[in-house]
């Protein structure tokens, strides 16, 4: 190894930021510029995988930068959950970059240098979120992520883009300052520390009302988790180019949200305390309502990306539910769902983008019969839909399995019913799309138009992620091991 | 030489002012002013260093003993303020030569620099002195030169704005003078240190109570506490851009300093917060100020007006921190004093660059500037983010302490309101961002270029300071902490 694990940890955050310099410097030569992006993402993936192996061998990796305010340190530490998130994000960044090359050129987007530069900063901040050792560090990168994705959302520079960007930034920044920051200051005030600690940071005899209020503030404040009523930013963000929607608004940004919630639940509150807070049950129902309502709204969307966005809102609710169930199955289910949903949803978005580039269609009603022209894309869409629904042979099965177990263990029958109903709704709003694409029934406008599959890089990317969905069914061990390690961390069960 | 630093701090710019008359060429005068202000900055850094190492410095003017002669008393609090004022003044001056070439007729350039130096000397004097009457003298020096500076604005409305400020400022100064007079009548002394020892003996009298009320109201007029802020927006909007950048970062800060000095050191904490329901009054007015002024800022069409209202809102934050009246609360106020000076000087200086290029700060004229003046607009964005309180900028540091201070007192609704208030900042900052980045340039203005380096260097010095002091908070936090602890130590 050239670098120590600690150095790699830091480099995985800094490297994407350095890449920005390279991207901007090579901006006038697209091939070189994309070369910089691809090689950065390869190196990043290498770092993250090496870190993963280090973690597997039981090494503890942590780095401290400096104190910003007395007691508030910028510091990083790798624990299983963060590792899982970093693995997914860095792997999918590589795939998305490949996809983006095909998409951005095929779609003749402008300002591509800015696009790749902001993308790299966003990934750097995702790594910062994943490896943050305390809430303060996490909050900083959380805000950087919001700000660095704003130019991506408004990439087109049109009226709609401006409008979408306004909602995006408005909700994410507002919730994070008004609630998240307040929750952090509250935690600091009550517990005296912001470090993530197995079993939580609060005393055993903490006032449960106060802690309950802080929990509510956290759940509302982490707007990236898109719990209703603070979910509007996600559909609004769909004005962004598809690779952005795919990686950031199906994987990186939203997963940063639920990841934070999971981390707060497990490592700030601790599941023992969480289980006795008065507001947990209320928040659980809120997340349940979010799951159901978002599914219902998704059914009514004709724009494919909007439907996928609402589907994401609904699926994010699953993760929050799993965290709030406060049992080990719930937490395992939640963390696995972060990964499973990532692969499924990114594939769906890749498909949506492929259709847009190849056939210039964004409405579902116009996609009837398109399967005959774009068979690979629509087959991928079908498989990824299965993963979202949660049926074999796709990875989504496992996470839903554990989530259902968790809700049964705790006797949350209503939540269980919600999860089941939502799966049915998933079938109703996702499966008809590929089915109608292959079996249009009547003659369609596509016959003889000469529409072909999307550009090759995009096609390769979406095949890889589809394959991922299937592989994660056969071989979910890496995810499972990390997920169990989260709850198996010593001291967790007893809240030391 | 080092022993004379406290007086040199004031005397250098004060003496430099008339000397400007001997230099005829505008560029020379500018250089001379810059050197004078730079010297003041150097002196203030040395003073701060000395104070942090060896504690309060007492300097007797002309060698006369304290209660009879005038005494300059530099502790952590005023050393901190001196540093803020002289640093901002120097950085802003870097851009002055380029900026006033367009905004002020050539024959008034010398006049401008003289007034600028007088104003600087006045502010430094208010802060440095330990004599209550001396405060009034320097207050008048800085105010009178400020009225004239504002009136130099190109727009004719500057005259009216200056007049408004003149009336309000004079009322304020008179109130302060009346207050000081009453204190003198009761105690026979003007020395602040002496006053703080003698006032408790007569604290129960109605005269002292009245004196306190006069001083507080007078100071609040000067610091533009809502609803006494009416003079501020126009004064900032129509003054020459450089003047706005200088005043926005310093003038109200000096008044906040006076508030702290009079309540904590002169009248004493126990008297100040029991004589009047000051805590209640200030927390309510502070919060009202935050919301009313932020909302007003959202509806402004002139960007200078917009940031002027934002300044009134930011004063609200300082006042809320003050009203908590704990060490953390006062620390939050002092930190915001420092941080806000950095933000607003960066923002107004960037606006000065915009004025230099397009001659207007109407929001409707900002179309397409994001592309045409990328560095200037980026500075406005970062300054704006700092105003919002995004982490890694100075704004976050002050928000954090303010939130902590109010929570410590159990005022959680206030904490929530403070954070909600900062959401309004998102709205008004983003109005500018959207216009500048999403609208195409106005027809006929495609050739607008980036501002010259003489603007960009000071602007970005301030912007980088906004980020640097958001990451490395040792200087600001340590000094603010030491200052607020010593203030509480003096009068527990």
Interface residues (C-beta under 8 A of the other chain):
Chain A: X66 X68 X69 X70 X72 X139 X140 X143 X144 X147 X154 X157 X161 X162 X166 X169 X170 X173 X174 X177 X178 X181 X182 X185 X186 X188 X189
Chain B: X385 X388 X389 X390 X391 X392 X397 X399 X400 X401 X403 X404 X407 X408 X415 X416 X419 X420 X422 X423 X426 X427 X430 X434 X437 X438 X470 X471 X472 X473 X477
